[in-house]
Amino acid sequence: MLIARVVGSAVSTIKEETLRGLKLLVVQEATPANELRGEPFVAADTVGAGEGELVLVVVGSAARQTDKTHDYPVDAAIIAILDSLEVDGQVPFRKS
C-alpha cells in the first residue's frame, strides 16, 4: 500500500464499459511526513475520497481485489481515507 494525496480528478466520457460509474482521481505518493514525491497517477476511487485528502492506494493486481474493482481493468485503487498517521511515536498527519 502507498500513502498518497488526492491532487485532482480525471474525467473521461469515452472509456472501457466496466469503468462507467467509477470515479477516477489523480493521486501523488506522499511520505509519512506528508510531503509529496514522485509523479501523479490515476487511481480508481472505491471509498468516496475527495481532493486534498490523504489516502491509501493499492497498485497492481491488488487494485482488482475490491468489491468495486473486481475484474476491472485498473492497476491503482484508493481503498481508504486516512484520519491520522503515527510514525515513531510522532503524529505527522491528523485530519482536521
ChimeraX commands (.cxc) that place a marker at each C-alpha (Angstrom):
marker #1 position 0.00,0.00,0.00 radius 0.5
marker #1 position 1.04,3.56,-0.67 radius 0.5
marker #1 position 0.20,6.75,1.20 radius 0.5
marker #1 position -0.96,9.35,-1.33 radius 0.5
marker #1 position -2.71,12.71,-1.54 radius 0.5
marker #1 position -5.61,13.32,-3.93 radius 0.5
marker #1 position -4.43,16.17,-6.16 radius 0.5
marker #1 position -7.11,16.18,-8.85 radius 0.5
marker #1 position -9.61,14.19,-10.88 radius 0.5
marker #1 position -9.74,12.56,-14.30 radius 0.5
marker #1 position -12.91,12.76,-16.39 radius 0.5
marker #1 position -13.50,10.57,-19.43 radius 0.5
marker #1 position -16.72,10.33,-21.43 radius 0.5
marker #1 position -15.37,7.53,-23.64 radius 0.5
marker #1 position -13.87,4.61,-21.73 radius 0.5
marker #1 position -13.96,0.87,-21.16 radius 0.5
marker #1 position -17.57,-0.08,-20.35 radius 0.5
marker #1 position -16.66,-1.65,-16.98 radius 0.5
marker #1 position -15.23,1.70,-15.82 radius 0.5
marker #1 position -18.56,3.52,-16.20 radius 0.5
marker #1 position -19.67,4.92,-12.85 radius 0.5
marker #1 position -16.22,4.56,-11.31 radius 0.5
marker #1 position -14.68,7.83,-10.12 radius 0.5
marker #1 position -11.10,8.34,-11.24 radius 0.5
marker #1 position -8.84,10.56,-9.12 radius 0.5
marker #1 position -5.32,11.86,-9.64 radius 0.5
marker #1 position -3.11,11.00,-6.66 radius 0.5
marker #1 position 0.51,11.61,-5.79 radius 0.5
marker #1 position 2.53,9.47,-3.40 radius 0.5
marker #1 position 3.24,11.12,-0.03 radius 0.5
marker #1 position 5.82,10.38,2.63 radius 0.5
marker #1 position 4.73,9.64,6.22 radius 0.5
marker #1 position 5.80,13.26,6.91 radius 0.5
marker #1 position 3.08,14.30,4.45 radius 0.5
marker #1 position 5.46,15.52,1.71 radius 0.5
marker #1 position 4.59,14.78,-1.92 radius 0.5
marker #1 position 7.02,12.82,-4.09 radius 0.5
marker #1 position 7.06,11.12,-7.46 radius 0.5
marker #1 position 4.74,11.67,-10.39 radius 0.5
marker #1 position 0.95,11.93,-10.08 radius 0.5
marker #1 position -1.08,8.95,-11.36 radius 0.5
marker #1 position -4.73,7.98,-11.75 radius 0.5
marker #1 position -6.44,5.64,-9.26 radius 0.5
marker #1 position -9.96,4.27,-9.13 radius 0.5
marker #1 position -11.78,5.62,-6.06 radius 0.5
marker #1 position -13.58,2.91,-4.07 radius 0.5
marker #1 position -14.27,4.93,-0.89 radius 0.5
marker #1 position -15.52,8.39,-1.90 radius 0.5
marker #1 position -12.28,10.33,-1.43 radius 0.5
marker #1 position -12.02,14.00,-2.30 radius 0.5
marker #1 position -9.38,16.48,-3.38 radius 0.5
marker #1 position -6.73,17.18,-0.75 radius 0.5
marker #1 position -7.40,14.04,1.29 radius 0.5
marker #1 position -4.64,11.68,2.36 radius 0.5
marker #1 position -5.48,8.15,1.22 radius 0.5
marker #1 position -4.16,4.59,0.99 radius 0.5
marker #1 position -3.67,3.28,-2.53 radius 0.5
marker #1 position -3.02,-0.27,-3.71 radius 0.5
marker #1 position -1.38,-0.91,-7.06 radius 0.5
marker #1 position -1.03,-3.85,-9.39 radius 0.5
marker #1 position -3.24,-6.92,-9.03 radius 0.5
marker #1 position -4.26,-5.83,-5.50 radius 0.5
marker #1 position -6.19,-2.96,-7.12 radius 0.5
marker #1 position -8.60,-5.50,-8.62 radius 0.5
marker #1 position -9.45,-7.12,-5.27 radius 0.5
marker #1 position -12.14,-4.70,-4.04 radius 0.5
marker #1 position -15.90,-5.12,-4.49 radius 0.5
marker #1 position -15.97,-2.11,-6.85 radius 0.5
marker #1 position -12.93,-3.05,-8.98 radius 0.5
marker #1 position -13.04,-6.87,-9.05 radius 0.5
marker #1 position -12.03,-7.98,-12.56 radius 0.5
marker #1 position -11.94,-4.36,-13.81 radius 0.5
marker #1 position -9.00,-3.05,-15.87 radius 0.5
marker #1 position -7.43,-0.96,-13.10 radius 0.5
marker #1 position -3.93,-1.05,-11.65 radius 0.5
marker #1 position -4.38,1.51,-8.84 radius 0.5
marker #1 position -7.27,1.85,-6.39 radius 0.5
marker #1 position -7.94,4.10,-3.42 radius 0.5
marker #1 position -9.03,1.82,-0.57 radius 0.5
marker #1 position -9.03,4.10,2.50 radius 0.5
marker #1 position -9.17,7.74,3.58 radius 0.5
marker #1 position -6.68,8.38,6.39 radius 0.5
marker #1 position -7.76,10.10,9.60 radius 0.5
marker #1 position -4.26,10.19,11.06 radius 0.5
marker #1 position -0.76,8.76,10.83 radius 0.5
marker #1 position 1.53,7.86,13.72 radius 0.5
marker #1 position 5.19,7.13,12.96 radius 0.5
marker #1 position 7.81,6.51,15.64 radius 0.5
marker #1 position 5.55,7.98,18.31 radius 0.5
marker #1 position 5.01,11.19,16.30 radius 0.5
marker #1 position 1.79,12.21,14.53 radius 0.5
marker #1 position 2.83,13.90,11.27 radius 0.5
marker #1 position -0.76,13.94,9.97 radius 0.5
marker #1 position -4.16,14.30,11.61 radius 0.5
marker #1 position -7.27,15.09,9.60 radius 0.5
marker #1 position -8.88,18.26,10.85 radius 0.5
marker link #1:1,2 radius 0.2
marker link #1:2,3 radius 0.2
marker link #1:3,4 radius 0.2
marker link #1:4,5 radius 0.2
marker link #1:5,6 radius 0.2
marker link #1:6,7 radius 0.2
marker link #1:7,8 radius 0.2
marker link #1:8,9 radius 0.2
marker link #1:9,10 radius 0.2
marker link #1:10,11 radius 0.2
marker link #1:11,12 radius 0.2
marker link #1:12,13 radius 0.2
marker link #1:13,14 radius 0.2
marker link #1:14,15 radius 0.2
marker link #1:15,16 radius 0.2
marker link #1:16,17 radius 0.2
marker link #1:17,18 radius 0.2
marker link #1:18,19 radius 0.2
marker link #1:19,20 radius 0.2
marker link #1:20,21 radius 0.2
marker link #1:21,22 radius 0.2
marker link #1:22,23 radius 0.2
marker link #1:23,24 radius 0.2
marker link #1:24,25 radius 0.2
marker link #1:25,26 radius 0.2
marker link #1:26,27 radius 0.2
marker link #1:27,28 radius 0.2
marker link #1:28,29 radius 0.2
marker link #1:29,30 radius 0.2
marker link #1:30,31 radius 0.2
marker link #1:31,32 radius 0.2
marker link #1:32,33 radius 0.2
marker link #1:33,34 radius 0.2
marker link #1:34,35 radius 0.2
marker link #1:35,36 radius 0.2
marker link #1:36,37 radius 0.2
marker link #1:37,38 radius 0.2
marker link #1:38,39 radius 0.2
marker link #1:39,40 radius 0.2
marker link #1:40,41 radius 0.2
marker link #1:41,42 radius 0.2
marker link #1:42,43 radius 0.2
marker link #1:43,44 radius 0.2
marker link #1:44,45 radius 0.2
marker link #1:45,46 radius 0.2
marker link #1:46,47 radius 0.2
marker link #1:47,48 radius 0.2
marker link #1:48,49 radius 0.2
marker link #1:49,50 radius 0.2
marker link #1:50,51 radius 0.2
marker link #1:51,52 radius 0.2
marker link #1:52,53 radius 0.2
marker link #1:53,54 radius 0.2
marker link #1:54,55 radius 0.2
marker link #1:55,56 radius 0.2
marker link #1:56,57 radius 0.2
marker link #1:57,58 radius 0.2
marker link #1:58,59 radius 0.2
marker link #1:59,60 radius 0.2
marker link #1:60,61 radius 0.2
marker link #1:61,62 radius 0.2
marker link #1:62,63 radius 0.2
marker link #1:63,64 radius 0.2
marker link #1:64,65 radius 0.2
marker link #1:65,66 radius 0.2
marker link #1:66,67 radius 0.2
marker link #1:67,68 radius 0.2
marker link #1:68,69 radius 0.2
marker link #1:69,70 radius 0.2
marker link #1:70,71 radius 0.2
marker link #1:71,72 radius 0.2
marker link #1:72,73 radius 0.2
marker link #1:73,74 radius 0.2
marker link #1:74,75 radius 0.2
marker link #1:75,76 radius 0.2
marker link #1:76,77 radius 0.2
marker link #1:77,78 radius 0.2
marker link #1:78,79 radius 0.2
marker link #1:79,80 radius 0.2
marker link #1:80,81 radius 0.2
marker link #1:81,82 radius 0.2
marker link #1:82,83 radius 0.2
marker link #1:83,84 radius 0.2
marker link #1:84,85 radius 0.2
marker link #1:85,86 radius 0.2
marker link #1:86,87 radius 0.2
marker link #1:87,88 radius 0.2
marker link #1:88,89 radius 0.2
marker link #1:89,90 radius 0.2
marker link #1:90,91 radius 0.2
marker link #1:91,92 radius 0.2
marker link #1:92,93 radius 0.2
marker link #1:93,94 radius 0.2
marker link #1:94,95 radius 0.2
marker link #1:95,96 radius 0.2
view
